[in-house]
Amino acid sequence: MRWLHGLRDASLLGASAGLLGVISLAARLDIPWVPATKDEAPALCGDDGTVLHADPGLPRIAVAECRRRLESVVFVDARSSEVFASAHIPGAISLPADEIDTVLASQSLPIPTDGELVMYCDRKDGGDAEYVGRALGEALGCQSVRVLEGGWQAWLDAAGPVEGAQQSG
Amino acid sequence: MQLAPSRGRNRVVDPRVRFAIVWAARIAVAATFVIAATPKVVELEAFATAIDNYRAFPRWSINGLAAVVPMLELVGAAAVMSGRQRWVRAGAIVLGGLTTAFIALVVSVLTRGIDLQCGCFGGNELTELVGWPTLVRDVALLSAIVVAGLETRRSASGAPVG
């Protein structure tokens, strides 16, 4: 019986928390919430004006996990070629999102279709990486494609190793 | 440490020891949830992203969950520390329910083989990935919540203490 009363009191606490949550949400309406809907997910890293909508459905992989498995994953950089040349994750392959269709049609890429691919781009929500990852999955039949959680900035924030013209780690 | 039977049930723990253990559990549980909730309230956006990464909830519910979950943690922690048995029990039920949900989520992530950051202490943490240690920690936390919800109404002398 006491636990029945406990459930009633717990419901009261839950309602209080819900009310506080609504107030908290109301106070943050100006924040651009990250879990954007599919229609809100823009795409390209480059500033060429092209907009490709990415379906954010590929699984994420955390930076810490990537760093632990640095030798066993293949990184694919979905940023522009210029930015890639400046700095990128060691061993990464450059596949700019705005050139992916052309590149896939014209070249055979040294990408292991049975290996683990980790896509990244400049966008925190991984929109471009998603786009390139899906294209690779469809064109080459890559089995395991994931998106680096937080993208390039998260890699830099975690002091991940970097190579390129502006080598910083 | 076995004491005389009381109301037909064997008491196996000295009431003073029980009092100390229960209050230690309450403090540990409340501190854990306050520490976990604070960054979530401050970085609501990052926590919403962490929830979204679990791919277990419809997108329309993500922001609401991100706002309500830390409030449940704070309200539950305050209730557990209130010392009033009625609210302690209610707080333990709230926090126990939350932790059970966390455990179910962790099991679902392990089953699906997803690598993601836990988000247990906010969305900005970079180190903790969901894994077996997360599951063990959550089960230990659930055990502590059960202990925290126990009554501490009588001391060794039988006088009310809390």
Chai-1 contact restraints between the chains, C-beta under 6 A:
chainA,res_idxA,chainB,res_idxB,connection_type,confidence,min_distance_angstrom,max_distance_angstrom,comment,restraint_id
A,G6,B,R89,contact,1.0,0.0,6.0,A-B,restraint_1
A,G6,B,A90,contact,1.0,0.0,6.0,A-B,restraint_2
A,G6,B,I93,contact,1.0,0.0,6.0,A-B,restraint_3
A,D9,B,R86,contact,1.0,0.0,6.0,A-B,restraint_4
A,D9,B,A90,contact,1.0,0.0,6.0,A-B,restraint_5
A,A10,B,A90,contact,1.0,0.0,6.0,A-B,restraint_6
A,A10,B,I93,contact,1.0,0.0,6.0,A-B,restraint_7
A,A10,B,V94,contact,1.0,0.0,6.0,A-B,restraint_8
A,L13,B,V75,contact,1.0,0.0,6.0,A-B,restraint_9
A,L13,B,A79,contact,1.0,0.0,6.0,A-B,restraint_10
A,L13,B,A90,contact,1.0,0.0,6.0,A-B,restraint_11
A,L13,B,V94,contact,1.0,0.0,6.0,A-B,restraint_12
A,S16,B,V75,contact,1.0,0.0,6.0,A-B,restraint_13
A,A17,B,M71,contact,1.0,0.0,6.0,A-B,restraint_14
A,A17,B,L72,contact,1.0,0.0,6.0,A-B,restraint_15
A,A17,B,V75,contact,1.0,0.0,6.0,A-B,restraint_16
A,G18,B,V68,contact,1.0,0.0,6.0,A-B,restraint_17
A,L20,B,M71,contact,1.0,0.0,6.0,A-B,restraint_18
A,G21,B,A67,contact,1.0,0.0,6.0,A-B,restraint_19
A,G21,B,V68,contact,1.0,0.0,6.0,A-B,restraint_20
A,G21,B,M71,contact,1.0,0.0,6.0,A-B,restraint_21
A,S24,B,A67,contact,1.0,0.0,6.0,A-B,restraint_22
A,L25,B,A67,contact,1.0,0.0,6.0,A-B,restraint_23
A,R28,B,L44,contact,1.0,0.0,6.0,A-B,restraint_24
A,I31,B,E45,contact,1.0,0.0,6.0,A-B,restraint_25
A,W33,B,A48,contact,1.0,0.0,6.0,A-B,restraint_26
A,W33,B,N63,contact,1.0,0.0,6.0,A-B,restraint_27
A,V34,B,E45,contact,1.0,0.0,6.0,A-B,restraint_28
A,V34,B,A48,contact,1.0,0.0,6.0,A-B,restraint_29
A,V34,B,T49,contact,1.0,0.0,6.0,A-B,restraint_30
A,P35,B,A48,contact,1.0,0.0,6.0,A-B,restraint_31
A,P35,B,D52,contact,1.0,0.0,6.0,A-B,restraint_32
A,P35,B,R59,contact,1.0,0.0,6.0,A-B,restraint_33
A,P35,B,I62,contact,1.0,0.0,6.0,A-B,restraint_34
A,P59,B,I114,contact,1.0,0.0,6.0,A-B,restraint_35
A,R60,B,N53,contact,1.0,0.0,6.0,A-B,restraint_36
A,R60,B,L116,contact,1.0,0.0,6.0,A-B,restraint_37
A,I61,B,D115,contact,1.0,0.0,6.0,A-B,restraint_38
A,A62,B,D115,contact,1.0,0.0,6.0,A-B,restraint_39
A,A62,B,Q117,contact,1.0,0.0,6.0,A-B,restraint_40
A,A62,B,L129,contact,1.0,0.0,6.0,A-B,restraint_41
A,A64,B,L126,contact,1.0,0.0,6.0,A-B,restraint_42
A,A64,B,T127,contact,1.0,0.0,6.0,A-B,restraint_43
A,E65,B,D115,contact,1.0,0.0,6.0,A-B,restraint_44
A,E65,B,L129,contact,1.0,0.0,6.0,A-B,restraint_45
A,A158,B,L126,contact,1.0,0.0,6.0,A-B,restraint_46
